[in-house]
Amino acid sequence: MKQGALSDYFVGVGAKTLKGTEVDPRVSRGHELQGISDFRAFLGSPPEKTKIDVTYVWLSDEEPPVSLPLTGTWYDSRKGQSHRDPEYRLYYPAASEDVVYRAKAGDTLFLCQPRDGSLVALFCTHGSSIEQQLLWLFGLGLTADNVISQRDYREDGGRSLDLVSRYILELINVEVIATEDQWLDQILAKFGASFPGTREFSEFTRRLAKDVDAKADPDLALLEWMDLEERLFMTLERHIVADRLQKGFITDGKADVEDFVKFSLSVQNRRKSRAGWALGNHIEALLKQHGVIYKREATTEKRNGPDFLFPDEAAYHNPAWPVAKLTMLGAKTSCKDRWRQVLSEADRIEEKHLLTLEPGISVTQTDEMKRAKLQLVLPEKVHGTYQTAQRSSLMQVSEFIDLVQARQS
């Protein structure tokens, strides 16, 4: 499968820690981003002040991005000082304050130069999940002197765009078109030009992934299955959507905006819904291959329950059944604040388990999860997106399977 790389989307990126003189109006109203002179590698070294297109974006773990497409002025702040090396800065306009002033001293700026389009300035809170995710994605670190560290993807290509990388790019509104066009005819022969049921499509995916050994490496199998299913689904979706767009959105000879918006929302909602169902389907396939007894979408208390209950509902509701032999597992492609939902899904089980594919969750969040006795389960490859201090408390998919098998032996 051709995955592509960051160089397909970016020329280069950089990251730096912000100072109060850059973003705090109580300290300075200079409206300048400093310590970024090395970004001349991508913006050039013009002799005069140069206005460029800049999109200013505030990123938060809790809320959707706030984005302002505006301009900025790239200039040498030491022009005329021939005895000193040039120092280029970016002047941001007052109209960008709604984004820039959300940041404070110590927060992080990412400058991204796309292959096509304007410079993107991403601001986020230091210590946030999105900061950790972007540092891992771009292969960057932060310096102690507030000076930018950067990567030139014209030289090394950058990280490959696997499932985890595509997830992070989606958070900053970079859509990676990952399709498997060579399978389109086979998909259409199987399902026609319509969306099949999620379970059926997941089974179809696993049959195509013939080289995946779920018994030997369940961690890798889960990622490979999810990655391939996303690609296959995008292949079918693009075919169906293209056909719908060709038909147009015309009612009684007039453009039907409402119908178009409704269709667009249905596409987005279907993507999110199917990803969650796919994760559950592939977890279920792993459990079956490893001979684990389970109940999917179980009912515990108050008509709610975990995605997976071990061994089953009868054991859970039997007061004589040892609590130490009970296990529950929530399954969420991403956590955000939704991980707290898992805490109320099985009152008898004190330690909860949550399997997610979300990379680089912040230390603050994982510490809170530990205090709530929630054990994160992630495919082994995703562990590398977490800080070293966090990794010892993470569980692999294979380790979770071993745990449940031991409790059922």
N, C-alpha and C positions, 0 to 999 in steps of 0.2 A: 504494500500500500504506500503510495506517495503521500507523505505527510506535509511536506513543505517546511519552511523555517521562518523565523522572525524577519529575515532579510527580504522575504516576499512582501512585507508590509511596512518595514521601517528601514531608513537609511542608518539611523543611529539614535541612541537614547542616553540620557544622563540622569543622575539623581544627586540631590544635595540636601543638607539640613538648612532650614531657613533661620535667618536672624531677625530680631525685632526691628532692625532698621529697614528691613525689606517689606514686612507685612503688618507691623503694629503702628497705627496712626498716632498713638501716644508717644512713640519714640521718634518716628520720622514720617513725613509725608512726601518722601522723595519718589515714591512710586517706581522703585528700581529693584530688579532682581540682580543680585551681585554674585560674584564667585563663579560665574558661568562663562568666562572668557574662552575657555577651551572649546566651547560649543561652536567656535568659528570653523571647526572642521566640517560643520554641516551648514552653517548660516553664512559662511564667508567672512571676509574682513573688509567691508566697504569703507572708503575714506571719509564718506559723509554719513550723516544720520539717515537711516533707511527704514521706512515703514514697511512692516511685514504683517501678513495675516497670522493671527494667533487665536486659538481656541482655549479659553481658560475653563478648567473643570475642577469642581470640588467633589472628592470621592469620600463616601462614608460607608461604614459597615452596616448602618441601619437604614439608610435612605437612598433613593435613586440619585444618580449623579446630577449635579447642577452644572450646566454647560452654557458658556457665553462665547459665541463666535465674534471676535472683535479684531483689533489690530494691536501692534506694539511697535516700539522704535528700537532698533538695534544700532548701537553706536559705541564708538571708542571714547570712554570717559577721560582718557589721557591724551586726546588729540592736541597737538601743539607742544607736547612735552617730549621732545626728541631724546632726552636723556633717560626716558623710562619706557619700558615695554608697553605695548598696547594693552588696555584692559576694557574688554567689551562688556556691556551691560544691556539689559532689556528693560526699557521703560514701558510700564503698563498704564493704560488710560483709566480715568476715574470710573468709567462704565464697568470696569472689571472688578471693582471693589466688592461687589456682592459675592464673588468667588474668593478673591485673594484675601480679603479681611476675615474670612472664616478660619484661615490658618493662623497659627501663633508661632512665636519663637520656639524652635525645637521640632516643629513639624517638618514634613518632607515635601520637596518639589521634584517631580519627574518631568524632564523636558524630552519630548518625543518628536523626532522629525520623520514623518511618514514618507513613503516613496511617492505618494501622490497626496496633495492637499497641504493645508496650513500646519504650522508648528502647533503642537499641543502641549499646554502647560497643565500638568495634573498636580493638584494639591491634596494632601491627606494627613490625617493625624498620625503622629509618631506612635508606634506600638500597635497600630491597628492591623486588622487582618489584611486589608487591601494593601497596606504598605509592605507587609511581609510577603504577600503574594507577588507583588510587582518586582520587588528586589530579587526574588527567586527567578521569576520569569525572565527578567532582563539580564540576570547574572551580574548584578551590581552590589556594591557596598557603600556605606556612608562614611565620609571622612570626618575627622574631629575638627577640622579647620573651616567647615562650612563651604568647602570648595567642591565643585561638581566632579563626580566620577562618571565615566561614560564608556560606552561600547560603540564601535564602528562596525556595523553589520556588513559593510562592503568588504570587510577583511575576513570575517569568520563566519558569517551567515546566521549566527545566533542559534538559540534553542529550537529543536524541531517542534512542530505543532501537533503534539499528541492530544489526547483527551483532556489532560490536566491543563496544558497550555491554552487550549481553545477556551476552556472554562474561564480562565483569568482574562483573556482578551475580550471575551463577551462582557465582562464587568466594566470595561472601559469603552464599550460600544464599538469594538472592532469585530466584525463578523467574518469568521473564516469559513469559506465554502469548502467543506470537506465531503466529497462525493466519491462514489465507486461506480462510475458510468458504465464500466464493463459488465456490471451485474444488472443493468437496467432491464434488458430483455428477459432475463430470468425472473426478475421481480415481477414484471408485468405478466409473464406467462403464469406465474403462481397466483398473483393477487388481482391482476387487472389494474386499471387506472383508478384505484380507490384505496383508501387506507384500511388495512386489515386490523383485526384485533391485536392488542398488544402482546398477549401470550403467544399467539400464532407467529407474529413477526419475530419475537425473541427466539423461538424454536428454529425458525428459518435461519436466523443469524448464526446460531450455534452450529447448525449443520454445515454452513459455509466455512466456519472457522475450524477446519479439519486439523490444523497443526496445534491447536490449543489442547494442553493436557491438564484438565481440571483436577485430576487426582493428584498429580505430582506437584502442581503449583497453582492452588486456588486463587492466590493473590493476583498473579499475572492473568489468569483466566478471566477473572471478573473484569479487569481493565480492558483486556482484548475484546471480550464480548461487548462491553458497553461502547467501546470505541467503534467497532465494526457496525453495531446496530445504529449508532448515530449517523455514520456515513451512508449506510444503506437507506435509512429513513430520509436523509437529506436528498439522496438521489431520487427516490420516489416523490418526495414533496416537490422538488423543483420541476419534475415532469408534470405533476398535477396542477401546480400553481401556474406554470407557463401556459398550459392549456386554458386555464380559467382566465388569465389575463388576455389571451388572444381573443376570447369571446367578448371581453369588455364588460363594462358596468353601465349599460344604457337601459333606461326604462322609459318607455313612451317617447323615445327620441332624445331624451335628456340624460346627462351624466348623473348617475345615481351614487352620490357621495356616501350616503348612509350605507348602502350595500357594500361599497368598497371598504369602508372602515370596519364593518362587521366581518367581512371576509378576512381582512388583515389581522384583526384581533383573534379570530378563530385559528389562524396559522400559528400565532405566538402561543396561545393557550394550549394548543395541541402539542407543541414541542415540549413545553414544561411538563405537562401531564404525562406524556409518553415516556419521558426520561425517568420519572419516578417509578412508573410501572415496570419499565425495562430493568431497573435496578432490582426491584423485588423479584422479577421473573428469573434473573440470572443468579441471585442469591439462592432461590429455591432450587435451581438446577444443581448448584454446588452442594447443597444439603442432601439432595437425593443421591448424588454420586458418591458422597461420603457416608451414606447410610444413617443419616441423622433423623431422628423422629421429631416432627415439628407440627405445628398448626399455624397456617398463614392467616392473617387478618383475624386474630383470635379476639374473643370477648372476655374481658376480665370483670372490672367493676364499671358501673354506670354506663353500660352499653358501649364503652370504648375499650381499647386494648392495643397491644403492640402489633407491629407488622408480622413478627414471628414469636411464637410462644413454644417453649420446650419443656416437657415433651408434648403436652396437649392441654386442652381446656379441662378435661376430666381430672387430670392430676392437679391442675391449678386450683380447682374448686373443691378438691378433697382435702379437708382440714388435716387428715392423717398423713398426707403426702409431705415428706421432708422438704422444707423450704430450700435447703442446700442443694436439692436435686432439681430445682426450678430455675429456668433462665429465660430472659426475654431479650429481644433484639429489635430496635427501631431501625428503619432504613430511610435515609434521606440523601439525595444527591448533593445537597448543600444544607448547611445548618442555619446560619444567620441566628436569629433569635428563636427559631422554631424548635431548637433542640430541647427547650424547656417543656414542650408538649410531651416528650417521652417520659418525663418524671412522674406523670400521673396515670400512666398506662398499665401498671401492674403493682398494686399496693403491697402485695405479699413479698415481692422481690425488691430487696433494698438496693442492691447494686444493679443499675441498668446498663445495658450495652446499646450503643448506637453506631451503626455502620454508615459511613459517609464517604464521598469521594472529594469533599471540599479540601483543597490544599491550604497550607499555611494559616490556619486559624490562629489568632493572636494569643499571646501568653495569658493575657487577662481573661480571655474566654476559656481557655483550657484549664486555667486554675479554678475558675468558677465551676466548670464541669466536674473537676475532681472533688471540690467541696460538696457538690450535690450528689456525689457517688455515681457519676455517669462515666462509664468507660468508653472512650472512643476506639472504634475499630476501623482501620483503613488499609487498603492494599499497600503492600510493602513499599512499592515505588513512590507512593504519595508521602511516605514518612520523610523523605528527603526534602520536602518543601517546608518542614517544620524546623524550628530552632533546635540546636543540639540538646539543650536542657529539657525540651519537651518530649523528645523521642523515646526516652526510657519509659514514659507512662502511656505510650500508644500501643495498641494491640494490632497484630496482623490478622488478616482473615483466616489464615491457616491456624493461628493460635486460638482464635475463637472456636473454630471447628473442633480442635483438639480438646478444648475446655468442655464443650457440650458433649462430645463423645465420652469423655471421662465421667461426666455426671450421669450418663445414660448406660454406662457399662455395668 
